[in-house]
């Protein structure tokens, strides 16, 4: 009876290594073949379906901005690059892109919702409700918006301050048309009546406190001179516990002094 001869350990190890190498090579060849097939023009993109509530984004704009940046077929098209291309279109805030078998892309767009103009009157920037500044054709804005100004890095801060102060003026039938934060950190407001109000420096609570004191007393002050609050041309709240007031038709200079001037 023949006896089996045990296989040496080194031979076993060599067999295992050889098997792994052959399996790895086979897997690499298979993966390479699959990748080659996927890159062939057998799976072209047949179309892109765009969803979302959009009012300012047109098919023409999408074709002009997105299509030239698309490359590859259904399997190889770069979804991240495609998303970036869609988000570069004016008025698009966010795009979600996914493949839709067998040969289409599906894109869901979120449009920018402007709450204010941003920067100088000649600019083309707007700010959305998240405090993000974006470029767009301001002529397409369909309703009146306030104007906010300040350093670009403080856009969210300026929007937050507007939301804090504007309702206080609105309660007195006054509309904040412009809120400005200077490079030195000083705040000012322009009202729909033409009044310019210097608020000075401070956080939201400090500015709200000054504004409340101003609005509580300014009507009484105006009435004392036979005027309404709409007669206020300007106010300076940078004085501690007081403010300076300038009104149309009211002067602190006496008649004799006025003649001397």
Secondary structure, DSSP 8 states (H G I E B T S, - for coil): --------HHHHHHHHHHHHHHHHHHHHHHHHHHHHHHHSTTS---EEEEES--SS--HHHHHHHTGGG--S-TTTS-HHHHHHHHHTSTTEEEEEEEEETTTEEEEEEEE--EEEEES-TT--EEEETTS-EEE--GGG--S--EEEES-GGGHHHHHHHHHHHHHHHHTTT--EEEEEE-TTS-EEEEETTS-EEEEES--HHHHHHHHHHHHHHHHHHHHHTT--GGGEEEEEEEETTEEEEEETT--SS-HHHHHH-
